[in-house]
Amino acid sequence: MGIDGVIEPIYFLITSIGFIILSFIQFKKTGKTIETIYLSILAVFFIVCFIILNFY
């Protein structure tokens, strides 16, 4: 494994799981705010990127 410009799909999955956890904590703490919506959108975006990189 070297630095050759290839981004492994597992990094997108790990990042999306992190955003899901953060959005859940944010939602429980403050409710539905713009930050919660932003974190949820980022989580969905990274999951979609993971699926695209893994299966296409």
Secondary structure, DSSP 8 states (H G I E B T S, - for coil): ---SS---HHHHHHHHHHHHHHHHHHHHHH-S-HHHHHHHHHHHHHHHHHHHHHH-
